[in-house]
Amino acid sequence: MLKITVLSLSMLLLSSCVLTKVVTVPMRVGGAIISVIPGVGDGIDAAIDETADVIDAIPI
């Protein structure tokens, strides 16, 4: 029973959704923090969000 549970949990953690979220969530948080910089912050935040969207779309 333990082997089945471990196998199920590892399959869940290794799914593409979890892997891409591990990468993109810190990117989005960093973009949100950078967006408070007057003038250039919004442009940088938009570029980071577009990059994170592309990473989310990668079929792993």
Contacts in CASP RR format, 6 or more apart in sequence:
PFRMAT RR
TARGET T0000
AUTHOR 0000-0000-0000
METHOD contacts of the structure
MODEL  1
MLKITVLSLSMLLLSSCVLTKVVTVPMRVGGAIISVIPGVGDGIDAAIDE
TADVIDAIPI
12 18 0 8 1.000
16 58 0 8 1.000
16 59 0 8 1.000
16 60 0 8 1.000
19 60 0 8 1.000
20 55 0 8 1.000
20 56 0 8 1.000
20 58 0 8 1.000
20 60 0 8 1.000
21 56 0 8 1.000
23 55 0 8 1.000
24 52 0 8 1.000
24 55 0 8 1.000
24 56 0 8 1.000
27 48 0 8 1.000
27 51 0 8 1.000
27 52 0 8 1.000
27 55 0 8 1.000
28 48 0 8 1.000
28 49 0 8 1.000
28 52 0 8 1.000
30 48 0 8 1.000
31 44 0 8 1.000
31 45 0 8 1.000
31 48 0 8 1.000
31 49 0 8 1.000
32 45 0 8 1.000
34 41 0 8 1.000
34 44 0 8 1.000
34 45 0 8 1.000
34 48 0 8 1.000
35 41 0 8 1.000
35 42 0 8 1.000
35 44 0 8 1.000
35 45 0 8 1.000
37 44 0 8 1.000
END
